């Protein structure tokens, strides 16, 4: 069992990832950004700040990188428009905030946090979410900021094949983080650009508390990534929490159960989770998952396969 004072784990997407899909330089680039995000969260937790601050700041680093499918690196939908989702949950207060289908918000995770802390509602979407962002001083960017050549090529390939391309099929997907701070408080957060060639207005599990993440000080915090519609159907992250709290399952056992349930409905993916003692569990039922962790008792480590 862990006796650490604080801990942080994050993911940058799970999917059918194979070593021959990436050059060593590409893997190194991903690992560098994951390390930067972990270093940011580590600094925050070491200084005694909250788990909420740690997860939102770590995810901001991933959103600012064009490598990950969140913020600047988001994939493009079937109308040629980028729509982004994010959500966050405070395990101490059980307050939540989510946004869906935002197009100009530089860091959707910061807007989700603003909803959690300064909005009477839990989830805002589309133009309403961006109107709230403007009122609260959240940074907006022109739509060109979010477009990358890589994502445009992926959309053209999907259109040519006349199919919806799940971003975890050889690409990176949803980013997320979980943390425990020195006061024993937990938090979870996620952010995504969704699916390449997705329908206009599609809301993902990432924007829905209980599907894409969940945190409660009574037990654990979890952030998931994978086939989002199956995560919604299974209420996967709340299911994980319920297994640990009501049945006393370990993080490992609960993880195996939810991944098996995902598989049975045609889904797959992975998660990062942390319990109230700072124990971390990371698992996935696909070829790989961009991931990393750090705690007061362990140095930074990152991995893909």
C-alpha positions in Angstrom: 0.0 0.0 0.0 1.1 3.5 -0.8 2.3 5.9 2.0 3.0 8.8 -0.3 2.0 12.4 0.5 0.7 13.3 -3.0 0.4 11.6 -6.4 -0.5 12.3 -10.0 -1.2 10.1 -13.0 -2.2 11.1 -16.5 -2.9 9.6 -20.0 -2.7 10.9 -23.5 -5.0 8.4 -25.2 -5.4 4.6 -25.4 -5.8 2.7 -28.7 -4.6 0.2 -31.2 -1.0 1.5 -31.0 1.9 -0.5 -32.4 5.6 0.3 -32.2 5.9 0.4 -36.0 3.4 3.3 -36.2 5.9 5.7 -34.7 9.5 6.7 -35.2 11.7 6.8 -32.1 11.8 10.6 -32.5 8.0 10.7 -32.4 7.8 8.6 -29.3 10.4 10.8 -27.7 8.4 13.9 -28.5 5.3 12.4 -26.9 7.3 11.4 -23.8 8.8 14.9 -23.5 5.3 16.5 -23.4 4.0 13.9 -20.9 7.0 14.6 -18.8 6.4 18.3 -18.9 2.8 17.8 -17.8 3.9 15.6 -14.9 6.6 18.1 -13.9 4.0 20.8 -13.8 1.6 18.8 -11.7 4.5 17.6 -9.4 5.5 21.2 -8.7 1.9 22.2 -7.9 1.4 19.2 -5.5 4.8 19.7 -3.8 3.9 23.3 -3.1 0.8 22.2 -1.2 -1.8 23.3 -3.8 -4.9 21.3 -4.6 -5.5 18.2 -6.7 -7.9 20.3 -8.8 -5.1 22.7 -9.6 -2.7 19.8 -10.4 -5.0 18.0 -12.9 -6.1 21.2 -14.7 -2.6 22.5 -15.0 -1.2 19.2 -16.2 -3.9 18.8 -18.8 -3.4 22.4 -20.0 0.2 21.4 -21.0 -1.3 18.5 -23.1 -3.9 20.8 -24.7 -1.2 23.3 -25.7 0.7 20.6 -27.6 -0.4 19.7 -31.2 0.6 16.1 -30.5 -2.5 15.2 -28.5 -6.1 15.2 -29.4 -7.2 18.0 -27.1 -7.0 21.7 -27.4 -4.5 22.7 -30.2 -4.1 19.1 -31.5 -7.8 18.3 -31.7 -9.2 16.3 -34.6 -11.6 17.6 -37.2 -15.3 16.6 -37.6 -17.2 15.8 -40.8 -18.1 19.4 -41.5 -14.5 20.5 -41.3 -15.1 22.1 -37.9 -13.2 21.3 -34.7 -15.3 20.9 -31.5 -13.8 20.2 -28.2 -15.0 18.8 -24.9 -13.7 18.7 -21.3 -14.8 18.1 -17.7 -13.4 18.1 -14.2 -14.5 16.8 -10.8 -13.4 17.8 -7.3 -13.4 14.7 -5.1 -13.6 16.8 -1.9 -16.7 18.9 -2.7 -18.1 16.6 -5.5 -18.5 19.8 -7.6 -18.3 19.2 -11.3 -17.9 21.2 -14.5 -18.1 20.3 -18.1 -18.1 21.9 -21.6 -19.0 20.4 -25.0 -18.7 21.4 -28.6 -16.6 24.5 -28.0 -14.7 25.8 -31.0 -12.5 28.7 -30.0 -11.5 28.0 -26.3 -7.7 27.7 -26.1 -7.9 25.4 -23.0 -11.2 23.7 -22.6 -10.1 22.2 -19.3 -9.8 25.7 -17.8 -13.3 26.6 -19.0 -14.6 23.3 -17.5 -13.0 24.3 -14.2 -14.6 27.8 -14.5 -18.0 26.2 -14.9 -17.4 24.0 -11.8 -16.3 26.9 -9.7 -18.3 29.9 -11.0 -21.4 28.7 -12.7 -24.7 27.4 -11.2 -24.9 24.7 -13.9 -22.7 21.6 -14.4 -22.5 21.4 -18.2 -22.4 24.1 -20.9 -22.3 23.5 -24.6 -21.5 25.2 -27.9 -22.2 29.0 -28.2 -23.4 29.2 -24.6 -20.2 27.8 -23.3 -18.2 30.2 -25.3 -20.3 33.1 -24.2 -19.6 32.1 -20.6 -15.9 31.8 -21.4 -15.9 35.4 -22.7 -17.7 36.7 -19.6 -15.2 34.9 -17.3 -12.0 36.0 -19.2 -11.1 32.5 -20.6 -8.8 32.8 -23.5 -10.2 32.3 -27.0 -8.2 31.7 -30.2 -9.1 32.0 -33.9 -10.2 28.7 -35.4 -7.0 28.6 -37.4 -5.0 28.1 -34.1 -6.5 24.6 -33.7 -5.9 23.3 -37.3 -2.9 21.2 -38.0 -1.9 19.6 -41.3 -1.8 16.2 -39.7 -5.4 16.4 -38.5 -6.5 17.8 -41.9 -4.9 14.8 -43.7 -6.6 12.4 -41.2 -10.0 13.9 -42.1 -9.4 13.6 -45.8 -8.4 9.9 -45.4 -11.6 9.3 -43.4 -13.7 11.1 -46.0 -12.1 9.0 -48.7 -13.0 5.8 -46.9 -16.4 7.2 -46.0 -16.0 6.1 -42.4 -15.9 7.5 -38.9 -12.3 7.2 -37.7 -11.9 6.5 -34.0 -8.9 8.6 -33.0 -7.4 5.7 -31.0 -7.0 3.7 -34.2 -3.3 4.4 -34.6 -3.6 7.9 -33.2 -3.8 9.5 -29.8 -7.1 10.3 -28.1 -8.6 11.9 -25.0 -6.1 13.3 -22.4 -6.8 13.0 -18.7 -5.4 13.2 -15.2 -6.1 12.2 -11.6 -4.4 13.4 -8.5 -4.2 13.3 -4.7 -2.9 16.3 -2.9 -1.2 16.6 0.5 -4.5 17.1 2.2 -5.8 13.8 0.8 -8.2 15.4 -1.6 -8.8 13.8 -5.0 -9.6 15.2 -8.5 -10.1 13.9 -12.0 -10.2 15.7 -15.4 -10.4 14.9 -19.1 -10.2 16.8 -22.4 -10.6 15.8 -26.0 -11.2 16.8 -29.6 -13.3 13.7 -30.1 -13.4 11.6 -33.3 -12.1 12.3 -36.7 -15.0 12.8 -39.1 -17.5 12.9 -36.2 -21.0 14.3 -36.6 -21.4 18.0 -36.0 -22.6 18.6 -32.4 -21.5 15.2 -31.1 -20.9 15.2 -27.4 -18.3 12.8 -26.0 -18.0 10.9 -22.7 -15.2 13.3 -21.9 -17.8 16.0 -21.2 -20.0 13.8 -19.1 -19.1 13.2 -15.4 -19.4 9.5 -14.6 -18.7 8.4 -18.2 -15.3 10.0 -18.9 -14.1 10.7 -15.3 -15.2 10.6 -11.7 -13.7 11.6 -8.3 -14.8 11.2 -4.7 -12.7 11.5 -1.6 -14.5 8.4 -0.1 -12.7 6.1 -2.5 -10.9 7.1 -5.7 -10.5 9.3 -8.8 -10.5 7.9 -12.4 -10.1 9.4 -15.9 -10.8 7.2 -19.0 -10.0 7.2 -22.7 -11.2 5.0 -25.5 -14.5 4.3 -27.4 -16.5 7.2 -25.9 -20.0 6.1 -26.8 -19.4 2.8 -25.0 -18.1 4.7 -22.0 -21.3 6.6 -21.9 -23.5 3.4 -22.3 -21.6 1.8 -19.4 -21.2 4.9 -17.2 -17.7 3.5 -17.0 -16.0 5.8 -14.6 -18.8 6.0 -12.1 -19.0 2.2 -12.4 -15.4 1.9 -11.4 -15.9 4.2 -8.4 -19.0 2.2 -7.3 -17.1 -1.1 -7.5 -14.4 0.3 -5.2 -16.7 1.9 -2.7 -19.7 -0.4 -2.5 -18.0 -3.7 -3.2 -14.6 -2.9 -1.8 -12.8 -3.9 -5.0 -9.2 -2.9 -5.4 -8.3 -0.4 -8.2 -6.8 -3.3 -10.1 -9.9 -5.6 -9.8 -12.3 -2.7 -10.6 -10.2 -1.8 -13.6 -10.3 -5.3 -15.0 -14.1 -5.5 -14.6 -14.8 -2.2 -16.4 -12.5 -3.0 -19.2 -14.2 -6.4 -19.7 -17.6 -4.7 -19.7 -16.4 -2.3 -22.3 -15.2 -5.2 -24.5 -18.6 -6.9 -24.2 -20.3 -3.9 -25.8 -17.7 -3.6 -28.5 -15.6 -0.9 -26.8 -12.1 -0.6 -25.6 -9.7 1.9 -24.0 -7.9 2.5 -20.8 -7.8 4.6 -17.6 -5.6 6.1 -14.9 -6.9 5.9 -11.3 -5.8 6.8 -7.9 -7.2 6.0 -4.4 -7.4 8.0 -1.2 -4.1 6.5 -0.1 -2.3 7.6 -3.2 -2.1 4.2 -4.9 -2.1 4.5 -8.7 -3.6 2.0 -11.2 -3.1 2.3 -14.9 -4.6 -0.2 -17.3 -5.9 -0.6 -20.9 -7.2 -3.3 -23.2 -5.8 -1.9 -26.4 -2.4 -2.0 -28.0 -1.1 0.9 -25.9 -1.8 4.1 -24.0 0.3 7.2 -23.7 0.7 7.6 -19.9 2.8 8.7 -17.0 2.8 9.0 -13.2 4.7 10.6 -10.3 4.3 10.8 -6.6 6.2 11.9 -3.5 7.5 8.3 -3.3 8.3 7.7 -7.0 10.1 9.5 -9.7 8.4 10.5 -13.0 7.8 7.6 -15.4 6.2 7.6 -18.8 5.2 4.9 -21.3 3.3 4.1 -24.4 3.2 0.3 -25.0 
